Amino acid sequence: MPDSHPENHLLQNPLIKKIIFVICSLLCVSTFIAPPFALLLGLVVVNIFGNPFPEQSQKLSRILLQVSVIGLGFGMNIHSAIATSREGFSFTVVSLICTLIFGGLLGYFLKIDKKTSHLISSGTAICGASAIAAISPVISAEGKQITVALATIFILNSVALFLFPFIGHLLNLSQYQFGIWSGIAIHDTSSVVGAAGRYGSEALQIATTVKLARSLWIIPLTFMSAFLFKTSAKKVKIPYFILFFVLAMILNSYVPQLAIVTPSLLTLSKLGITLTLFLIGAGLDKNGLKSVGPKPLLQGVLLWIFISLLSLYAVLHMF
């Protein structure tokens, strides 16, 4: 019996899949698609057509994010960044400790696998997928545990891109307040940049500084994780791109000649973040969504609500 829907076979053609994926990628480096919708586009593409470049997408998204964040440093002043980091230092320490403790308690009461629970807590406390990637080899996490933790974080990141700017405008948060809040409460650097970029240029600068300062806590957390799980601490992966981000801020602050190319660098960096979000979305297919399960997702949601409300309270009363 002839197929009544020959277009279905056409859409499943490997070449057609690649063409669609490339076209969507090119759209994301234009000015037609905002960062949150780039993530949504990636989710739609991967769940309808699949991702013909899964390994390349994962590797490129990691490199592109780091390069784009460094580029954003050329639009920031080092003195303002230091002042922002100093003001939020105490709260950063308190929020990290509270998030890890509360996450551990949630994992215990929900009877979630200890390693999965720790990865979700670490990703929520610091910087999402980067923290999970750094800590998983130290605690000898299995592929299933890593996948569940990453999928949980990615799902919540997707929600944050749309929800945080809406709440920020609803509460009439200033650019400074929103930058602090999103830098603390949103998991991944890419989603922080995406949400803060929608809110405003000042919010983007503050949020990026807060998030990257927070990312440095991956190093002590890695050693703490090795101690808790009684494993030998492997070589800590220092996020060197943060050092280049700081260097970019220093150059922007003390080399005025760079003002000629700064606007172009910032534009390219923001487009890079948009493409990164598309590639991240394209890495979360139906199987990844199904692998999460209700309990890890519940832990992630409750932990996220906890850190979001705690940081929002602090922002409204301290900043």
Secondary structure, 3 states (H helix, E strand, C coil): CCCCCHHHHHHCCHHHHHHHHHHHHHHHCCCCCCHHHHHHHHHHHHHHCCCCCHHHHHHHHHHHHHHHHHHHHHHCCHHHHHHHHHHCHHHHHHHHHHHHHHHHHHHHHCCCCHHHHHHHHHHHHCCCHHHHHHHCCCCCCCHHHHHHHHHHHHHHHHHHHHHHHHHHHHCCCCHHHHHHHHHHHCCCHHHHHHHHHHHCHHHHHHHHHHHHHHHCCHHHHHHHHHHHCCCCCCCCCCCHHHHHHHHHHHHHHHCHHHHHCHHHHHHHHHHHHHHHHHHHHCCCCHHHHHHHCHHHHHHHHHHHHHHHHHHHHHHHHHC
